[in-house]
Amino acid sequence: MKDLVSETQDPLAPPVGYLESNNGLSIITDAGDEQFLCSPVRVIAVGSFQKKTGWGRLVEVTDPNGSIHRTSIPNKASPSEVAATLQNIGLRLNTAVKSAKTKLHILISNWEVRSDYHFLNTLGWCDGDFDTFAVTPSKIIGSKPAFHVGSAVQENSIGTTGSLDSWKSNVSSACIGNPMLMLAVSVALTGPFVRLLGMNSFVVHLRGSSSSGKTTALCAASSVWSSPKAIKTWRTTANALESIAASANDMFLALDEIGEVSGADAFDAAYMLGNGIGKQRSRSQGGLQDAAMWNLSCLSTGEISLGEKIAEAGKIIKSGQEVRFIDVEADGRPFGIFDVLHETDSGAELSAKIKQGASQNYGTAGRKLIQLLTKLNSVQRGKILKLFGSYANDMVSSAPNTLGGPEERVARTLALIATAGEVSTFWKITGWQKGDAFRAAVVVFENWLKNRQMPIVEACTELTRYLKPRMHKLGHLKVGTPIADSIGFIDDDFLYLSKEVLPQVFEDNRLASIILLLSDQGVLIRQGAHMAVKMPRSVPGRERHYKISRKKLSEFSELDSTT
């Protein structure tokens, strides 16, 4: 039972009127006789949840086979509820005793104890002290006495198999020289750092062709915490995904094959996973249930991107989704997802070797990481935060051009992933060399940035090509008087294009996404919620126009400037 909760002092004797023996508890009758009440039961501690609510008692029961079970009994529980809960885990209650349930309730309620426990109803960090962590309901690591109430996750695939050294030899070592694989494992290591460093949950999506090694990367990442059998599929609804995400709180979620989810659910899931909170729902008896909440890192795979998937539902990807759901081209390396084959003859052979290693060695790396994180003091945590800040600055400065807000957010997320990988390497969890995880994150960021900028380059080039022969149709803004066949206005820094221009440049099915893309990249300057700005009083009618940055348009266009 040491894995279930931290050890505590022996409880005090039962309250007056009850006698304890090896066979269980008896009551003292009015005549002074002993009457058997129930099989062995003890109150171990009192406890409450993080906000000092939901007070109750931690009770230990010995079942008929001699096995010991622990459960929490809320202070507000009725005699019938107390009896039902304890009988469910093996208590034998002598119902021949008059008011047996009431006497059992009095026994549990009045038993004096010395210990105060933290009750948990989620996995992950116990509280903001970051010194105690629930890996599973029955595996709590750290300095605080704690007990997990309920069963948020099935534990049959969340245990450990093999040793950390064996995991490093058979799984982690394959990441060396393979930045995509190293990033995948680093994503899995990042879960506990998300809340620790004040960041938001995120998804890294590995997109590539079939048999490129995406699922292999998912297996390697999953083995940090659990068996690859614990990998979830995207074939679910957004509502079901809430409970799945909550069960991975402060840890790692692996989701395979985005093609199996509906476009509408993918659209909702991209926001939900990154926001870290599910929907609030009504209780049957009135009021609202507490919404499911989580902080996590997630690795997803698929042959298509999030944008392509949600387009099936007639929607377009939004900037907020892109920065929460980082789309990474995973099959552009020399051997699918791999750069080097580590003495195997093919990517398929290396994949098989990694999958076998992951199935035989899992769970040890994550638990070792938690053991070390829970021992840190505030000064040491501050050093990790400083390291993260340094990596974030380096990631941003590595970009060839000035980054906009969305790109900076992705850079910070990849810096977070690099921090987790580097700290784990420093603690000899991965077997990698110093700097490996950061360099892998930089490679992925550069590729992501290049792929993200390809559409903006194409859009700006297309717009420039349209405008070059029509620059004479732009009146000067200072004058404010439209010229014949005007397409808008111009000043030293901006083009003001009439709302009829962009539909002439881009097809209807692309127009909305192109306008959003231009806005995200700082080419199109919005006015509050409006994509088009209201013109100054010098322009008759003051109709809204698209305000285009001449500098940004020139930076992204492959053609010469429009000036």
N, C-alpha and C positions, 0 to 999 in steps of 0.2 A: 504493500500500500504506500510505500515511500514515494512512488511516482505520482500518486493521486494528489496528495497535498503535502505541504511541508510538515516535518515532525513537530509535535507540540508536547507540552507537559501532560502528565497523566491527569485526567479529570478528577475532580473531587468526588467524594462519595455521593450516592443519590440522596435526595431530600428526606427529611424526617417522615417516617411512616412507610418507607420502602427499604427492603433488604436486598443486597446484591450477592449472588453466588455464582459458581461456575455454570450452573444450569439456567441462570437468568435472574429475573427480578420477582420478588414477592412483596405482598403488602401485609401490613399488620392489621388484623381485624380488631373490632371493638372488644372482642373477647381476649385479645392478646395473642391470637394464633397467627401463624404464617399461612398465607394463601398464594399459591403460584399465580403470577400475573402474565408474564411473557418471557420469551427466550432472551438471551443476552442482548442488551442494548445500552448504549452509553451516549451521553452528550459530550462532544469533544470541545466545542467552542461556540461562541456567538459570532455573528458576522453580519455584514451589510455590503451594499454595492458602493460604487465609487463616491456617489454624492451623499453617502450616509442615509440612504433610504433602503426600503426592502429588508429590514432587519429580520433575522431568523437565527436558527440554531443548526449547527453541524452535528449530525447524529450518525453513530456507527452501529451497525446491526450485524450479528453473526447468524448466517442462515443455517438450515438443517444439515448442510454438508460441511459446516465449519468454516466456510469462506466469509470474509469480512467485506461489507459494503458500506459506503458512506453516502449520505444524501443530506440535502438542506431542508429544513422545515420552517416555513415562514411563521413569524410570530402571530400573524392574523389567521393561521389555519385553524379550522374547527376540529373538535375531537374526532369526528368521522374522517376528515381529511388527513389528520395525523396518522390515524390507524391505517388507512388505505395506503398511504405513501410507504410506511414502514413494512406493512405486510407484503407489499409489492416486491420488496428486496429481501424477503425471507423471514421477517419477524413472525413468530408464532404467538398469537394472543389468546389467552384463556377466556373465551367468551362466557364461561360459566360464572365468572366473577361479576357481581352486580356492578353496572355502570363501568365495565372494563375499559371502554374507549375514553371515558372521562378521566378515569384514574391514570391511563397511559398519557393523556394530554397534560395532566397535572405533573406527572413525572418529568416529562420532557420540558415543560415550561419552567419548572422550579429548580431544575438541576443546576447548581452553581458551577461555573467554569472560570478558568483563569485566562483563556486565550481569546483573542479577537482576530477573526479572519476577514479577508477581502473576498466577497462573493463576486464572481465574474459570470456574465451571460454572453460574452463574446470571447473569441480567441484573440491572441496578440498581446500588446502591451497592457499591463494591469492598470496603469495610470501614467500621468505625466512625469513621474519620477524616473521612468525608464529603467527600473531595477528588477522587474518581475514580468515574466512573459509566459502566456499559455500557448504552447505549441499545439497541443491537443487538449481535450477536456481532462485527460488523465496524465498529461505531461506538462507540469508548470515549473519553469526554471526561474530562479532568482531568490531574493532575500526576504520577500514578504510572504507570510503564511496566506495561502489563497486556495480557493475551491471553486471549480467551475460548475455552475448550476445548469442542469439540462445537458443535452447532447447536440451540439451544433454541427457535428461532422462525424461521419463514419470513420473509425480509426483503423480499419483493416488494411488500408493502403497508405496510411500516414506514419507507419512505424519506421524502423531503421533496419537495414540489412547490410552486411559487410562492414568494413572499417573505413575510416576516413582516408587512410593511406591507400587502400584498395580503390576507393572512388577516385582519388587523384591519379592513380596509375591507369585506370581503365576508362575514365570519362574525362576528367578535367585536363589531362595531358593532351588530349586530342584537340583542345582549343588553341594550343600554342601554334602560332603561325596561321590560324584561321580566325580572322577578326569577326566574321558573322557568328560563328559558333561561340567565340569568347563573349561577344555581346549578349548572346542568348543566356548563357550561364550567369553573366553579370546581372542581367535583368532579374533572374530568380533570386540572386543574393540581395537585391535592392529593397525588397519588401519591408524589412524592419527599419530601413533608413528613411522611408518616406515621411512618417510622422516624426521621427527623431530629428530630422533636418527641416521640418516645417514645409514640406513639399506636398503636391497633390498626386493622387493616384494617376496612373497612365497605362497605356497599352502600346507595346511595340508590335507591329504587324509585319511578319515576314511574308512577302508576296513573291511567288515564283511558280515556275512550271512544275508539273507532276514529276516526282522522283528526283527532285533537285536537292533534297536533303533537309527540307523545312521541318518535317516531322521528327527527323533525327535530332535537330536542334531543340525541338520541343521536349523530346525525351531526356536529353542531356540536362536541360534547364530544370525539368520536373524532378530529376533525381537529387537535386539540392535538398528538397524537402520531403519527397515521397516517392513511391513507386510510379513509374510511367503509366501504370494502370489508372492512376488518379487523374490523368489528363481528361478534361471535359471537352465536349463537342459544342460547336456553335448551334447545333440543332436543338434549339430551345427558344422559349419566349423571353422577352425582356423581364417579365415578372419572375419567371423561374431563375433567371440569371441573378436576380437580387440575392436570393438565399445562397447561391453558389459563391457570389462575391463576398458576402458576409462571412462565410466559412473560411475564406482565405485572408481575413483581416490581418493587416500588418505582415503578411507573408506574400505568397505568389500564386497566381492563377494562370493555368495553361489552357488555352482554347484552340481547338483544331478545326480547320476548314470552314472559313467564313462563308463559303458558297452555300452551306446548308441552312443558313438562317435567312429569314425573309428580309427584304430591303427595308421595310418599315421598322422591324425590330432592330436591325443593325443601326439604323438612324438613331433610335432611342438609346440603344446600348452604348454607343460611342460617347454620348453625353453622360449617361448614368455612371458608367465605370469610372470615368475621369472625375466626376463630381463627388463620388464616394458616398452617395446617398440614394436610397430607393424612394418609391412613392409612399406618401402617407395614406393609410386606408382607415375606413370607419370600423369601429368595433360593433359587434352584433348587439351589444347592450348600450350603445351610444358612445360618443366621444371618438377620439382618434387613437389609433395604435401608434407606437413609436416606429418611425421609419427605420428600415435597416440601414446601417452605416458601415463604412469600411475605409481603410487606407491600404493600398496594395500596389504591387507591380504585376503587370500582365503581359504574357507573350501569346500572340495569336498567329495563325498561319492561314494561307489561302492562295488560290491561283489568281484571284482578283483583288483589287484594292477596295477599301471602304467606299470610295467615291463611285466605283463601278457597281458595287452591291446596292447602295442606296438609290442609285439611278434607276434600278429596276422598279422602285416604288414611286418613280416620278419626282424624286427629290434631288437636290444638289448638296454637295458637301459644304459645310460652313467652316469658317476659320477656327471657331472654338472646338470643332470636332477634330480638325487636322492636328492641332497641337496636343490634344489628349490622346489621339490615335495616330501614332507615328508610323507612316507607311514606309517600309524599307524594301527595296528591291533585293531579293535574297539569292537570285540565281545568276548573277552577273560575274561571279568569280571564275577562275580557271576550270574548276571541277564542280559546277553547280553552286552549292553554298560554300564549298571548300576551296582554299588556296593551296594547301599541301595535303598529301595523302598519308603521311606517317607510315611509311614502309608497307602500305597496301597497294594493290594494283589498280584500284578504281574507287570512285566515290561511293559506289554501291557497297563495296567490301568494307570501306571505312565506316559507312553508315551502320552496317550490320554489326560491326565490332563495337561501336559506341552504344547501340541499342542493347546489345547483350550486357555490356558493362553496366549500363544504367539499370537494367532489370535485376542485376545481382548486387548492386552497391548503391544504396540510396538513403537519404534522410540524415546522414551523419554530418554533412557540411552545414546544413541549416541549423542543426542543434548546436554544433560547435560555435557557429557565429553568434547564436543567442546567448550561449554561456559566457562568451567574452563581452558582448555588448552590455549585458546586465551587470557586469562588474565595473563598468566605467563610472568615474565620478564626473562632476559637471565640468571640470577643467579639461578632462580628456575628451568629453563630448564636444567641447568648444573647439578643440584642435581638429576634430573631424569636420565640424562646420566650416572652419577656416580653410581646410583642404578642399572642401566642396566649392567654396567661393573662388578659390584659386583656379580650380579646373573649369568652372563656369566662365571666368574671364578669359582663360586660355582658349576655350572652345569658341567663344565669340570672336576673339582676335584672329583665330585661324581662318575665318571666312574671308573670301576674296573681296566682297563688297560689304557695305554697311548693312546690318541686319535690321529688319523691322521687328515689331513686337512678337508676332507668331514665331519667327525664326529664333529669336532670343529665348522664348519659352522652351522650344525644342532643344536648343543648345543647353539650357539649364537642366532639362530632364536627362539628356545624355551625359552631362557632367555628374549628375546624381548617380547614374548607373556606373560611370567610371569610378566614382568615389567608393561605392560598394565593392566593386571588383578590386580596387587597390587596397582598401582596408583589409579585405579578406585575404589578399595576397600577403600583406604585411604580417598577418596573424598565421601564416603558413597553412591556410585552409585550401588554397587552390593549386599550389605548386607552380604558379606562374612567376615571371620575373617582374620586378618593380617597373611600372610604366606600361606594361603590356595592355592592361585593361583600358587605360586612358587612350592609348594609341588606337585600340580597336574602336572605341567610341568616336574618336576623331574621324576614322575612315568611314564609319557609318554616317556621321553627320555630314561629311563632305559629299557623300553619294546622295544623301537625302536632299541636301541643298541643291545639288545639281539637277536632280530629277524634279524638284519642286519648281526650280526656276525655268525649266524647259518650257512649260506652258506660258509663263509670263513673257519669256523672250519671244515666243511665237506670236502671242497676242500683240505685243508692242511693235514687233516687226510688221505685222499685218496692218496695224493702225497707221504706222509711219508710212507704209507703202501707199495707203489710201490718201493720206494728208499731203504728201510731198507735192503732187501736181495741183493741189487745191489750196495752198497756203494763201494765195491772193484773194480767196473768198472769206478770209477772216478779217473782220474790221477791228481797229485798235480800240481797246476798252476805254481809254481815256476820252476818245471821241464819243463812243457810245452809239453812233448811228450805224445801223446795219447797211452793208453794201449790197449790190445786186447779187442774187443767188447766194446770199450769205450762209455759211455753215457755222457761224459763231464769231467769237472775238479772241483777241490775243493781247497779252501784255508782256513785260520782260520775263516773267517767271512761269506763266500759265497759259494754257489754251482753254478756252471756254466753248465747248462744242454743243451745238443745239442737240436736243434729244432725238432728232431724226438721224443723226450721223452714225452712231454706233450700230443701230439696226441695219444700216446699209453696209457696214463692214463685216459684221458677224451674223451668222445664221440664227434664226429664231431659237433653235434648240440649244445653242451655245451662249446666247446673249446674256442670260441671267448669271451663269457661272463665270463668264468673262468679266462682267462688271464687278462681281464680287472679288475675283482674282485681282483685278486692277486696283480695287480699294485696299485689299489686304497688303499689297506690295507697295502702297504709297504712291502709285501712279495717278490714281483717281482720288481726289480729295473730297471727302464727304462733308455734309453740313448736318450734324446731329444724326438723326435716323434717316435722313434723305441722302440718296446717292448723288443727286444733282443739287447744285447750290443756287440760291436766289440771286439774281444779278443786281448790281447797284442801281441807284436811282437814275444814273446817266443813261441807262438802257431802257428804252420805251417798253412798257409792259412788264418788265422785270421777270420775264419767264425764266424758269430754272434751266441751267445748262450743266453739262458734265465738265468739271474743273480738272484739267489734266496737268500734272507737273511736267514741264518741258525737260527739266533735268533728269527726272526718273525715267521718262519715256526714252530719252536719249541713251541712258545707261543700259536699259534692257534691250533696246532695239538692235538688231544685227545690221541695220541700214544706217546711213549717215543721219545726223540730226536733221530735224525738220526746219532748222534755221540756217 
